[in-house]
Amino acid sequence: DLDQADPQEILPNIVGHIRRIRPQVVVTFAYEGNYGHPDHIALAQFTAAALICAADANYIPASRQPPHRVSKFYHMVDSKASVDLIKELIGEIKMSVDDVERNQIGWDDWAITSRIDASAYFDLVWKAVMCHKSQLPGYGPMVDLPRDVLIKIFGVGNFIRVFSLVNAGRRQETDLFEGLR
């Protein structure tokens, strides 16, 4: 029920963490929440708002830490190829919210600004996926797919660069910290 959270309550907490940790890069869900999940959408909105507030010297939450501006901000997204593969293997990932059916969004390759090979970390990624007990029923038979097929789905991270203060252009990144190292 993150989508029901009071922004005046949650934003100061997120801003406090951003100012304390001082990240160079921040990643969150895309505005559509990958497949319309209300909590993913809320998290995307809270994150974007918190980044603006964290950089604003006039925004003073209880933590009173100095402002911090991140250098790069990304949305994690699914590629059309990955969505098509999932549809082929298990059917569509969808959910009904307020009697409206929402389904998984696949982004064109040209729109994906950053693609990260995460296959070496598949076991860690899969362990994290399995922690989302409330969402596993929505994945249906995906949890029973062979490891090599799951690596095709979860072994690549696709991102859209919302903004960068250090790089831009059409060339696809393979490192979210590109331009910062």
Stockholm file with secondary structure:
# STOCKHOLM 1.0

chainA/1-181         DLDQADPQEILPNIVGHIRRIRPQVVVTFAYEGNYGHPDHIALAQFTAAALICAADANYIPASRQPPHRVSKFYHMVDSKASVDLIKELIGEIKMSVDDVERNQIGWDDWAITSRIDASAYFDLVWKAVMCHKSQLPGYGPMVDLPRDVLIKIFGVGNFIRVFSLVNAGRRQETDLFEGLR
#=GR chainA/1-181 SS CGGGSCHHHHHHHHHHHHHHHCCSEEEEECTTHHHHCHHHHHHHHHHHHHHHHHHCTTCCCTTCCCCCCCSEEEEEECBHHHHHHHHHHHCCCEEEETTEEEECCCBCGGGCCEEEECGGGHHHHHHHHHTCTTTHHHHGGGGGSCHHHHHHHHSEEEEEEEEESSCCSSSCBSCTTTTTC
#=GC SS_cons         CGGGSCHHHHHHHHHHHHHHHCCSEEEEECTTHHHHCHHHHHHHHHHHHHHHHHHCTTCCCTTCCCCCCCSEEEEEECBHHHHHHHHHHHCCCEEEETTEEEECCCBCGGGCCEEEECGGGHHHHHHHHHTCTTTHHHHGGGGGSCHHHHHHHHSEEEEEEEEESSCCSSSCBSCTTTTTC
//
